[in-house]
C-alpha cells in the first residue's frame, strides 16, 4: 500500500477517536492558516462514532466555524428531506444540528448535500460540482467502504473519471442498506442515488478511508492487494491518490 498510510486500531472506538482527533487537527489548521476548511462527509454506520467525537472537539474548541463547509458524498433519489431515512435527515441529526447547537458560528447553509428531491437531476449534479469548485475544492474527504468495493455510491463498473451523477444502486448494496437502515425491507430502499464521482472524490486534497468490522475484511484485503485500479472494485481508484490515510480495526 505504497500511497496509502494504514493505521490499525484494536477497536472501533479507538479508530473513531483517532480519526476524529486528526480530522479536528486538520480543520483547526485550515481555519487558522487559510481561514477556510472544506470537509467531505460520508454516510453509513462506520463514521458515526467519529462524527460524535469530532463534534465534541469542535464544540469544546473556540474555533470560529463561519468558514467551515461540509459536502456529503451522496443522497438517495426520491426520498424527501423530511424522510428520516434520507441522508439529508441523517446528516442533520448526526452532524449539522448538534454542531450548530454547540458552536453557533457554524452556518447550516454551509452543510451541502445533493438534493434527492430535485426534478432536474442533471442541473442538480452540475450545480453540486460548481459549488465544490466555488469553495476551492474539498480539503479532506471522509470515505467509508462498501462490501462490494463501492465508494460513495460509485458501484462496480464506475469510471475512474466519473463526476457527480445519478447512478443505479446495486442489489447487494440495497440489501445491505435495507438491513441496516430500512427495517430489512428492500422495497423501501431507493434504486437510484446522486453521488459524487470517483473523479470528484480524487480531487480532494486529502482522503481518510474508515474501514471497520469483519464484513469489510474481504473487500479490504482486495484493496490492499490490488496495485492497479479496476472499475470492478472502485475503491482501488484510491491508488491514484497521493494522500490517503486508512483507519481500520481489521488486523
Ligand atoms: C453506503 C454509502 C457509502 C458508505 C458505504 C458503507 O451505501 N453510500 O457512502 O461508505 O455504504 O457504509 P457502512 O459504513 O454503513 O458500512
Boltz pocket constraint, residues with backbone or C-beta under 6 A from the ligand:
constraints:
  - pocket:
      binder: B
      contacts: [[A, 42], [A, 43], [A, 44], [A, 45], [A, 46], [A, 47], [A, 73], [A, 74], [A, 143], [A, 144], [A, 145], [A, 146], [A, 147], [A, 150], [A, 151], [A, 152], [A, 153], [A, 173], [A, 177], [A, 180]]
      max_distance: 6.0
